[in-house]
C-alpha cells in the first residue's frame, strides 16, 4: 500500500519536445509538459473540453531515452509521484510549482 500514498498516472499529449540537461556529475534531467483533456456536455448539450497542463520531470537514463524518443504531440502514459516546491524568481517573488516526478513512461502514439 505504500506505493499508493503518492501515486499519479496520466495519459496525454506532449506540449513540447523534452528539454534534456546534463549536470557536471553526468546526471541527466528531462523536463516536459503534458496536456490531459476531459470532455463533457453542459446543461445546454454543448460539448465542453477541459484541458489541464502538467509539468513532468524525468531523471537519469530515462531522461536521455525521453529526449531521444519523444516529440511534441506524442501521446504518452506516465506513472510517478506528485511533488510541490517553491522558488524565488529574478524579481524576488516567491513562486510555487507542482511537478510529476516520472518513474516510468510509455509512448502510445506519435503525432504523425
Backbone as CSV, one residue per row, in Angstrom:
resi,resn,N_x,N_y,N_z,CA_x,CA_y,CA_z,C_x,C_y,C_z
1,UNK,0.800,-1.207,0.000,0.000,0.000,0.000,0.844,1.273,0.000
2,UNK,2.117,1.197,0.347,2.939,2.398,0.378,3.004,3.092,-0.972
3,UNK,2.979,2.327,-2.061,3.079,2.938,-3.383,1.821,3.718,-3.746
4,UNK,0.733,3.547,-3.018,-0.499,4.275,-3.303,-0.564,5.628,-2.612
5,UNK,0.338,5.892,-1.681,0.294,7.138,-0.916,0.476,8.374,-1.783
6,UNK,1.376,8.337,-2.719,1.624,9.471,-3.613,1.878,8.905,-4.999
7,UNK,0.814,8.582,-5.692,0.921,7.943,-6.991,0.072,8.682,-8.014
8,UNK,0.664,8.967,-9.172,-0.024,9.677,-10.241,0.147,8.882,-11.530
9,UNK,-0.959,8.715,-12.247,-0.927,8.086,-13.564,-1.703,8.980,-14.513
10,UNK,-1.069,9.351,-15.625,-1.689,10.257,-16.583,-1.488,9.745,-18.000
11,UNK,-2.464,10.031,-18.857,-2.361,9.768,-20.285,-2.654,11.090,-20.971
12,UNK,-1.747,11.517,-21.846,-1.959,12.792,-22.528,-0.974,13.002,-23.649
13,UNK,-0.961,14.224,-24.165,-0.092,14.583,-25.280,0.943,15.610,-24.838
14,UNK,2.156,15.446,-25.358,3.240,16.360,-25.008,3.032,17.717,-25.654
15,UNK,3.244,18.755,-24.891,3.113,20.113,-25.392,4.427,20.695,-25.868
16,UNK,5.502,19.936,-25.741,6.826,20.417,-26.134,7.766,19.233,-26.300
17,UNK,8.835,19.433,-27.055,9.903,18.436,-27.086,10.577,18.444,-25.715
18,UNK,11.066,17.295,-25.262,11.760,17.261,-23.968,12.994,18.181,-23.962
19,UNK,13.194,18.867,-22.859,14.411,19.653,-22.643,15.309,18.819,-21.747
20,UNK,16.422,18.324,-22.294,17.321,17.452,-21.539,18.561,18.243,-21.142
21,UNK,18.892,18.185,-19.847,20.094,18.836,-19.326,21.000,17.768,-18.728
22,UNK,22.309,17.962,-18.891,23.289,17.075,-18.282,24.104,17.894,-17.282
23,UNK,24.183,17.404,-16.047,24.908,18.094,-14.987,26.360,17.637,-14.949
24,UNK,27.186,18.337,-14.150,28.614,18.025,-14.043,28.856,16.575,-13.658
25,UNK,27.964,16.005,-12.879,28.116,14.623,-12.427,27.649,13.626,-13.481
26,UNK,27.308,14.129,-14.685,26.791,13.340,-15.807,25.360,12.841,-15.560
27,UNK,24.716,13.338,-14.503,23.314,13.009,-14.247,22.445,13.812,-15.205
28,UNK,21.403,13.182,-15.731,20.547,13.817,-16.725,19.165,14.129,-16.151
29,UNK,18.585,15.214,-16.663,17.258,15.675,-16.279,16.506,16.062,-17.541
30,UNK,15.263,15.567,-17.678,14.401,15.972,-18.790,13.161,16.640,-18.215
31,UNK,12.765,17.754,-18.819,11.539,18.451,-18.442,10.615,18.456,-19.647
32,UNK,9.325,18.194,-19.377,8.315,18.141,-20.425,7.016,18.722,-19.896
33,UNK,6.109,19.077,-20.796,4.750,19.456,-20.398,3.782,18.473,-21.041
34,UNK,2.761,18.098,-20.283,1.788,17.107,-20.731,0.387,17.690,-20.596
35,UNK,-0.402,17.573,-21.663,-1.791,18.025,-21.648,-2.711,16.827,-21.504
36,UNK,-3.631,16.904,-20.544,-4.675,15.890,-20.413,-6.008,16.604,-20.613
37,UNK,-6.938,15.934,-21.287,-8.225,16.564,-21.596,-9.382,15.675,-21.184
38,UNK,-10.419,16.302,-20.653,-11.680,15.643,-20.334,-12.781,16.392,-21.069
39,UNK,-13.751,15.644,-21.604,-14.882,16.255,-22.294,-16.175,15.883,-21.590
40,UNK,-17.107,16.818,-21.607,-18.427,16.571,-21.033,-19.425,17.485,-21.742
41,UNK,-20.701,17.214,-21.545,-21.744,18.067,-22.110,-22.335,18.925,-20.993
42,UNK,-22.465,20.223,-21.285,-23.054,21.113,-20.286,-24.581,20.979,-20.307
43,UNK,-25.264,21.784,-19.516,-26.723,21.671,-19.415,-27.450,22.049,-20.702
44,UNK,-26.757,22.696,-21.649,-27.341,23.033,-22.954,-27.034,21.962,-23.998
45,UNK,-26.293,20.911,-23.589,-25.938,19.843,-24.515,-24.708,20.125,-25.354
46,UNK,-24.006,21.204,-25.042,-22.796,21.558,-25.784,-21.606,20.785,-25.224
47,UNK,-20.752,20.322,-26.123,-19.557,19.596,-25.688,-18.516,20.596,-25.179
48,UNK,-18.045,20.358,-23.991,-17.022,21.200,-23.363,-15.780,20.339,-23.140
49,UNK,-14.628,20.850,-23.559,-13.362,20.148,-23.334,-12.529,20.952,-22.345
50,UNK,-12.111,20.298,-21.278,-11.291,20.915,-20.237,-9.896,20.311,-20.323
51,UNK,-8.903,21.140,-20.633,-7.527,20.675,-20.754,-6.710,21.159,-19.556
52,UNK,-5.986,20.249,-18.935,-5.089,20.553,-17.822,-3.652,20.328,-18.281
53,UNK,-2.740,21.189,-17.854,-1.325,21.051,-18.198,-0.547,20.603,-16.969
54,UNK,0.371,19.668,-17.172,1.172,19.091,-16.094,2.650,19.211,-16.443
55,UNK,3.456,19.578,-15.447,4.909,19.640,-15.609,5.485,18.276,-15.241
56,UNK,6.261,17.688,-16.154,6.883,16.386,-15.911,8.384,16.550,-15.745
57,UNK,8.959,15.764,-14.835,10.405,15.731,-14.614,10.846,14.275,-14.658
58,UNK,11.853,14.000,-15.488,12.396,12.640,-15.605,13.892,12.709,-15.347
59,UNK,14.400,11.819,-14.481,15.815,11.794,-14.110,16.520,10.569,-14.680
60,UNK,17.856,10.658,-14.766,18.700,9.509,-15.072,18.644,9.050,-16.522
61,UNK,18.840,7.741,-16.698,18.889,7.160,-18.044,17.574,7.373,-18.786
62,UNK,16.450,7.360,-18.059,15.165,7.581,-18.717,15.050,8.987,-19.306
63,UNK,15.759,9.946,-18.723,15.745,11.309,-19.246,16.338,11.335,-20.650
64,UNK,17.443,10.616,-20.842,18.061,10.573,-22.164,17.164,9.839,-23.158
65,UNK,16.529,8.745,-22.715,15.605,7.996,-23.574,14.443,8.892,-23.986
66,UNK,13.904,9.661,-23.039,12.813,10.584,-23.354,13.254,11.611,-24.393
67,UNK,14.458,12.137,-24.227,14.977,13.113,-25.177,15.155,12.549,-26.575
68,UNK,15.536,11.291,-26.657,15.754,10.650,-27.952,14.455,10.173,-28.598
69,UNK,13.478,9.781,-27.794,12.283,9.096,-28.282,11.052,9.988,-28.439
70,UNK,10.898,10.970,-27.563,9.647,11.718,-27.506,9.725,13.056,-28.239
71,UNK,8.580,13.448,-28.824,8.461,14.726,-29.528,7.130,15.379,-29.180
72,UNK,7.051,16.678,-29.383,5.819,17.425,-29.159,4.665,16.747,-29.900
73,UNK,3.534,16.584,-29.209,2.345,15.981,-29.808,2.204,14.495,-29.555
74,UNK,3.299,13.813,-29.175,3.227,12.371,-28.893,2.275,12.109,-27.735
75,UNK,1.527,11.005,-27.834,0.685,10.581,-26.728,1.500,9.628,-25.864
76,UNK,1.539,9.908,-24.553,2.295,9.060,-23.637,1.473,8.746,-22.391
77,UNK,1.889,7.695,-21.702,1.364,7.328,-20.396,2.515,7.498,-19.415
78,UNK,2.258,8.145,-18.286,3.296,8.298,-17.262,2.786,7.801,-15.922
79,UNK,3.713,7.302,-15.128,3.447,6.907,-13.742,4.526,7.555,-12.904
80,UNK,4.122,8.196,-11.821,5.105,8.852,-10.970,4.475,9.339,-9.688
81,UNK,5.091,10.389,-9.126,4.592,10.945,-7.875,4.513,12.467,-7.995
82,UNK,3.601,13.056,-7.236,3.399,14.495,-7.240,4.398,15.154,-6.294
83,UNK,5.006,16.231,-6.762,5.973,16.974,-5.961,5.661,18.463,-6.085
84,UNK,5.679,19.177,-4.972,5.469,20.623,-4.973,6.689,21.293,-4.370
85,UNK,7.049,22.442,-4.931,8.203,23.175,-4.422,7.987,24.657,-4.674
86,UNK,8.827,25.463,-4.070,8.764,26.908,-4.286,10.168,27.415,-4.608
87,UNK,10.199,28.562,-5.251,11.467,29.213,-5.569,11.223,30.720,-5.644
88,UNK,12.296,31.487,-5.628,12.205,32.939,-5.751,12.677,33.319,-7.145
89,UNK,11.824,34.032,-7.899,12.191,34.412,-9.262,13.170,35.583,-9.260
90,UNK,13.579,35.993,-10.450,14.601,37.042,-10.565,14.141,38.397,-10.023
91,UNK,12.804,38.579,-9.900,12.265,39.824,-9.347,12.026,39.748,-7.844
92,UNK,12.400,38.616,-7.225,12.246,38.456,-5.787,10.888,37.939,-5.343
93,UNK,10.055,37.517,-6.297,8.732,36.988,-5.970,8.797,35.486,-5.733
94,UNK,8.107,35.036,-4.692,8.068,33.608,-4.403,7.054,32.945,-5.321
95,UNK,7.477,31.880,-6.012,6.631,31.138,-6.949,6.494,29.707,-6.468
96,UNK,5.345,29.118,-6.754,5.071,27.735,-6.377,4.844,26.920,-7.645
97,UNK,5.339,25.683,-7.640,5.197,24.829,-8.806,4.916,23.397,-8.350
98,UNK,4.040,22.741,-9.084,3.773,21.320,-8.864,4.284,20.558,-10.072
99,UNK,4.930,19.430,-9.829,5.521,18.623,-10.897,5.201,17.152,-10.657
100,UNK,5.205,16.398,-11.726,5.115,14.954,-11.640,6.530,14.425,-11.832
101,UNK,7.072,13.756,-10.815,8.376,13.106,-10.921,8.099,11.723,-11.518
102,UNK,8.497,11.528,-12.751,8.133,10.333,-13.511,9.025,9.154,-13.133
103,UNK,8.388,8.018,-12.797,9.105,6.768,-12.567,9.203,5.962,-13.861
104,UNK,8.081,5.940,-14.610,8.027,5.188,-15.861,7.181,5.939,-16.865
105,UNK,7.500,5.794,-18.143,6.660,6.355,-19.192,6.604,5.362,-20.345
106,UNK,5.537,5.491,-21.126,5.321,4.642,-22.291,4.796,5.521,-23.412
107,UNK,5.438,5.463,-24.573,4.957,6.188,-25.741,3.831,5.369,-26.369
108,UNK,2.641,5.961,-26.477,1.476,5.273,-27.028,1.401,5.482,-28.531
109,UNK,1.540,6.734,-28.981,1.485,7.012,-30.413,2.247,8.291,-30.713
110,UNK,2.644,8.427,-31.980,3.347,9.612,-32.435,2.357,10.603,-32.993
111,UNK,2.794,11.833,-33.078,1.961,12.908,-33.624,1.636,12.647,-35.088
112,UNK,2.589,12.140,-35.832,2.399,11.915,-37.279,1.678,10.623,-37.536
